[in-house]
Amino acid sequence: MKKILITGQSSYIGTSIQAYIGEHCKDWKADTASVRNGAWKDIDFGSYDCVLHMAGKAHADVGHVSKDVKREYYEVNYELTKEVAKQAKKAGVKQFIYPGSVIVYGESAPYGTEKRITADTKPDPANFYGDSKWRADEAVQKLNSENFKTVVLRLPMVYGKGSKGNYPQLSKIAKKIPIFPNVSNTRSMIYIENLCEFICEIIEYEDGGVFFPQNEEYTSTAQMVKTIAESADRRIILTKALNPIVWLMSKMPGKIGRLVNKAFGNCTYEKSLSDYRGNKYQVYNFKDSIRRTEGQ
């Protein structure tokens, strides 16, 4: 029997993996705990085989934020992660899993340009959020040892039923508008159940290292919107006639340009980076993952 502690009681990935373990790993036990405000100091880490540190401050608009907000990102994403990992190691935990992010490689490539991350690509955060994640990433790796396996998951966009961020917005758009720009951008993404399966395999085999899980297929914003619409029995027309407008908006300064480049930009992991034990974790293909996300 494996005992897992999941930090971050309101974390989307954390709550999802706890439910997944309850359904698929009957002989495991997964508990959750808050680690905010020094609560981690009172946790008996020594009774667990693995700690999944899912507590963190999520990505937000980094355009205009105060120094206090920036400091909070570093306190939660970096300092807290480092201290919890050190405490887990001291207590004799065998494995520590940290959900890093593709954001450590900077922002997505703007509309019309390509960004392919390979084994030779060096992290290069573009803002304080990415830097806070990168510092935590490094700190966790430095604690790795023979008796304390550390796992960093440099995650692309995670989506699934109940997810937050970009997916719910795209879902609303797909169910309302009749046409959408047919922009051929490419994205690495991972469906939440594929990610949960990946994490379970990492725990099962007690592996350590830096990992890049993703779906088997790359996808595009247009493909995602079309598939969501189809899952809701709606017809949506993808047209390249709107692409010049997207291009023009991507060149606009400020928030509009950032949002357009975020929505239609390019960012992929080289597929070989994501190979893991035969890729059995890629349980659901893209279309099936959308149907499951939309409750079908």
C-alpha positions as CSV (number, residue, x, y, z in Angstrom):
1,M,0.0,0.0,0.0
2,K,1.3,3.4,-0.9
3,K,0.4,6.5,1.1
4,I,0.4,9.8,-0.8
5,L,0.0,13.3,0.6
6,I,-1.3,16.0,-1.7
7,T,-0.7,19.5,-0.7
8,G,-3.0,22.3,-1.9
9,Q,-6.6,21.3,-1.0
10,S,-8.2,23.4,-3.7
11,S,-5.8,22.5,-6.5
12,Y,-7.4,21.3,-9.7
13,I,-4.7,18.8,-10.4
14,G,-4.6,17.8,-6.7
15,T,-8.3,17.1,-6.4
16,S,-8.3,15.3,-9.7
17,I,-5.4,13.0,-8.8
18,Q,-7.0,12.2,-5.5
19,A,-10.2,11.2,-7.2
20,Y,-8.3,9.2,-9.9
21,I,-6.3,7.3,-7.2
22,G,-9.5,6.5,-5.4
23,E,-11.0,5.0,-8.6
24,H,-8.0,3.3,-10.1
25,C,-5.5,2.5,-7.3
26,K,-7.7,0.8,-4.7
27,D,-4.8,-0.2,-2.5
28,W,-3.4,3.3,-2.2
29,K,-4.3,6.0,0.2
30,A,-4.3,9.7,-0.8
31,D,-4.7,12.4,1.8
32,T,-4.8,16.2,1.3
33,A,-3.4,18.9,3.5
34,S,-3.1,22.7,3.5
35,V,0.5,24.1,3.7
36,R,-0.3,27.8,3.8
37,N,0.6,30.0,6.7
38,G,3.1,27.6,8.1
39,A,0.7,24.7,8.3
40,W,3.3,22.4,6.6
41,K,5.4,22.6,9.8
42,D,2.8,20.5,11.7
43,I,2.4,17.7,9.1
44,D,3.8,14.3,9.8
45,F,5.5,13.8,6.5
46,G,7.2,10.7,7.7
47,S,4.1,8.6,7.4
48,Y,3.9,9.1,3.6
49,D,5.7,7.4,0.7
50,C,5.2,10.3,-1.7
51,V,4.3,14.0,-1.5
52,L,2.6,15.7,-4.4
53,H,3.1,19.4,-3.8
54,M,0.2,20.9,-5.7
55,A,0.0,24.1,-3.6
56,G,0.9,27.2,-5.7
57,K,-0.2,30.5,-7.1
58,A,-1.5,30.1,-10.6
59,H,-0.7,32.2,-13.6
60,A,-2.5,35.5,-13.9
61,D,-2.2,38.6,-16.1
62,V,1.3,39.7,-15.5
63,G,0.9,43.0,-17.3
64,H,0.4,45.3,-14.3
65,V,0.9,43.9,-10.8
66,S,2.3,45.4,-7.6
67,K,5.5,44.5,-5.9
68,D,3.5,42.9,-3.2
69,V,1.8,40.6,-5.6
70,K,5.1,39.7,-7.2
71,R,6.6,38.9,-3.8
72,E,3.6,36.6,-3.0
73,Y,4.3,34.6,-6.2
74,Y,7.9,34.0,-5.0
75,E,6.8,33.2,-1.5
76,V,4.2,30.6,-2.6
77,N,5.7,29.2,-5.8
78,Y,9.3,29.2,-4.7
79,E,9.9,29.6,-1.0
80,L,7.0,27.4,0.1
81,T,7.9,24.6,-2.4
82,K,11.5,24.6,-1.3
83,E,10.7,24.4,2.4
84,V,8.0,21.7,2.0
85,A,10.4,19.6,-0.1
86,K,13.2,20.0,2.5
87,Q,10.9,19.0,5.3
88,A,9.7,16.0,3.3
89,K,13.2,14.9,2.7
90,K,14.2,15.3,6.3
91,A,11.2,13.2,7.4
92,G,12.2,10.3,5.1
93,V,9.7,10.6,2.3
94,K,10.8,8.6,-0.7
95,Q,9.5,10.7,-3.5
96,F,8.5,14.4,-4.0
97,I,6.5,15.5,-7.1
98,Y,6.3,19.1,-8.2
99,P,4.1,20.4,-11.0
100,G,6.4,22.8,-12.9
101,S,5.4,24.5,-16.1
102,V,6.3,25.1,-19.7
103,I,6.3,28.7,-18.7
104,V,9.9,28.3,-17.5
105,Y,10.8,28.4,-21.2
106,G,9.2,31.8,-21.7
107,E,6.0,32.9,-23.4
108,S,4.5,31.1,-26.4
109,A,5.9,32.2,-29.8
110,P,3.7,35.0,-31.3
111,Y,1.2,34.4,-34.0
112,G,2.8,33.1,-37.2
113,T,6.1,32.0,-35.6
114,E,7.1,28.6,-34.2
115,K,8.4,27.4,-30.8
116,R,9.5,23.8,-30.4
117,I,11.1,22.9,-27.1
118,T,13.7,20.2,-27.3
119,A,16.2,18.5,-24.9
120,D,18.6,21.3,-25.7
121,T,16.3,24.2,-25.0
122,K,17.3,26.1,-21.9
123,P,14.8,27.6,-19.5
124,D,14.4,31.3,-20.0
125,P,11.5,32.8,-18.0
126,A,9.9,35.9,-19.5
127,N,8.3,37.3,-16.3
128,F,8.1,36.9,-12.5
129,Y,5.6,34.1,-12.7
130,G,7.8,32.0,-14.9
131,D,10.9,32.9,-12.8
132,S,9.1,31.8,-9.5
133,K,8.3,28.5,-11.1
134,W,11.8,28.1,-12.5
135,R,13.4,28.8,-9.1
136,A,11.2,26.2,-7.5
137,D,12.0,23.7,-10.3
138,E,15.8,24.2,-9.6
139,A,15.4,24.0,-5.9
140,V,13.5,20.7,-6.1
141,Q,16.0,19.1,-8.4
142,K,18.9,20.0,-6.1
143,L,17.3,18.0,-3.3
144,N,17.3,14.8,-5.4
145,S,19.2,11.9,-3.9
146,E,19.2,8.1,-3.9
147,N,16.7,8.0,-1.1
148,F,14.7,11.0,-2.0
149,K,13.5,10.9,-5.7
150,T,12.4,14.3,-6.9
151,V,10.0,14.7,-9.9
152,V,9.5,17.9,-11.8
153,L,6.6,17.9,-14.3
154,R,7.1,20.7,-16.8
155,L,3.4,20.8,-17.8
156,P,1.9,22.3,-20.9
157,M,-1.7,23.5,-20.8
158,V,-3.8,21.1,-18.6
159,Y,-7.5,20.8,-19.4
160,G,-10.4,18.6,-18.4
161,K,-13.8,18.7,-16.7
162,G,-13.8,21.5,-14.1
163,S,-10.5,23.0,-15.3
164,K,-9.8,26.7,-15.0
165,G,-8.0,29.1,-17.2
166,N,-8.2,29.1,-21.0
167,Y,-10.3,26.0,-21.7
168,P,-13.6,27.3,-20.1
169,Q,-13.3,30.5,-22.1
170,L,-12.8,28.5,-25.4
171,S,-15.7,26.3,-24.5
172,K,-18.0,29.3,-24.0
173,I,-16.9,30.7,-27.4
174,A,-17.3,27.4,-29.2
175,K,-20.9,27.2,-28.0
176,K,-21.9,30.7,-29.0
177,I,-20.3,31.9,-32.2
178,P,-21.0,30.5,-35.7
179,I,-17.5,31.1,-37.2
180,F,-13.9,31.1,-35.9
181,P,-10.5,31.9,-37.5
182,N,-8.8,28.9,-39.0
183,V,-5.4,29.6,-37.7
184,S,-2.9,26.7,-37.9
185,N,-1.1,27.1,-34.7
186,T,0.3,24.1,-32.7
187,R,0.2,23.5,-29.0
188,S,1.3,20.8,-26.6
189,M,-1.5,20.1,-24.1
190,I,-2.4,17.3,-21.7
191,Y,-5.8,16.1,-20.7
192,I,-6.2,15.8,-16.9
193,E,-6.9,12.0,-16.9
194,N,-3.8,11.4,-19.0
195,L,-1.9,13.5,-16.5
196,C,-3.3,11.6,-13.6
197,E,-2.3,8.3,-15.2
198,F,1.2,9.6,-15.8
199,I,1.5,10.7,-12.1
200,C,0.3,7.3,-10.9
201,E,2.9,5.5,-13.1
202,I,5.6,7.8,-11.7
203,I,4.5,6.9,-8.2
204,E,4.2,3.2,-9.0
205,Y,7.7,2.9,-10.4
206,E,9.2,5.4,-7.9
207,D,11.0,7.3,-10.7
208,G,12.7,10.6,-10.4
209,G,13.8,13.4,-12.8
210,V,12.3,16.1,-15.1
211,F,9.4,15.0,-17.2
212,F,7.4,16.5,-20.1
213,P,4.0,14.7,-20.3
214,Q,1.7,15.7,-23.1
215,N,-1.1,14.3,-25.2
216,E,-0.2,12.1,-28.1
217,E,-1.3,14.7,-30.6
218,Y,-0.5,18.4,-30.9
219,T,-3.6,20.6,-31.3
220,S,-4.6,24.0,-32.4
221,T,-7.0,26.6,-31.0
222,A,-9.2,26.3,-34.0
223,Q,-9.3,22.5,-33.8
224,M,-10.1,22.7,-30.1
225,V,-13.0,25.1,-30.7
226,K,-14.4,23.0,-33.5
227,T,-14.2,19.8,-31.5
228,I,-15.9,21.4,-28.5
229,A,-18.7,22.7,-30.7
230,E,-19.2,19.3,-32.3
231,S,-19.4,17.7,-28.8
232,A,-22.3,20.1,-28.1
233,D,-24.0,19.2,-31.4
234,R,-23.2,22.6,-32.9
235,R,-21.8,23.4,-36.3
236,I,-19.0,26.0,-36.4
237,I,-17.3,27.2,-39.5
238,L,-13.5,27.6,-39.5
239,T,-12.5,30.2,-42.0
240,K,-9.1,31.7,-43.0
241,A,-10.9,34.9,-44.1
242,L,-10.6,36.0,-40.5
243,N,-6.9,35.3,-40.2
244,P,-5.8,38.8,-41.4
245,I,-7.8,40.3,-38.5
246,V,-6.1,37.9,-36.0
247,W,-2.7,38.9,-37.5
248,L,-3.6,42.6,-37.2
249,M,-4.7,42.2,-33.6
250,S,-1.6,40.2,-32.7
251,K,0.5,43.3,-33.6
252,M,-1.5,45.6,-31.3
253,P,0.3,46.8,-28.2
254,G,-0.8,46.1,-24.7
255,K,-3.4,43.5,-23.4
256,I,-5.1,42.8,-26.7
257,G,-1.9,41.8,-28.5
258,R,-0.9,39.7,-25.5
259,L,-4.2,37.9,-25.4
260,V,-4.3,37.2,-29.2
261,N,-0.7,35.9,-29.2
262,K,-1.5,33.7,-26.2
263,A,-4.6,32.3,-27.9
264,F,-3.1,31.7,-31.3
265,G,0.6,31.4,-30.5
266,N,2.7,28.3,-30.9
267,C,4.5,26.2,-28.2
268,T,5.2,22.5,-28.4
269,Y,7.4,20.0,-26.8
270,E,9.3,17.7,-29.1
271,K,7.3,14.5,-28.9
272,S,10.3,12.4,-27.9
273,L,10.7,14.4,-24.7
274,S,7.4,13.0,-23.5
275,D,8.1,9.3,-24.1
276,Y,7.6,7.4,-20.8
277,R,7.3,3.6,-20.4
278,G,5.6,3.0,-23.7
279,N,3.3,6.1,-23.3
280,K,0.6,4.1,-21.8
281,Y,-0.4,7.2,-19.9
282,Q,-1.8,8.7,-23.1
283,V,-5.1,6.8,-22.4
284,Y,-7.4,9.2,-24.2
285,N,-6.9,10.8,-27.7
286,F,-7.8,14.4,-28.2
287,K,-11.3,14.0,-29.4
288,D,-12.2,11.6,-26.7
289,S,-10.7,13.9,-24.1
290,I,-12.9,16.8,-25.3
291,R,-16.0,14.6,-25.2
292,R,-15.2,13.6,-21.6
293,T,-14.4,17.1,-20.6
294,E,-17.8,18.3,-22.0
295,G,-19.6,15.5,-20.1
296,Q,-20.2,13.1,-23.1
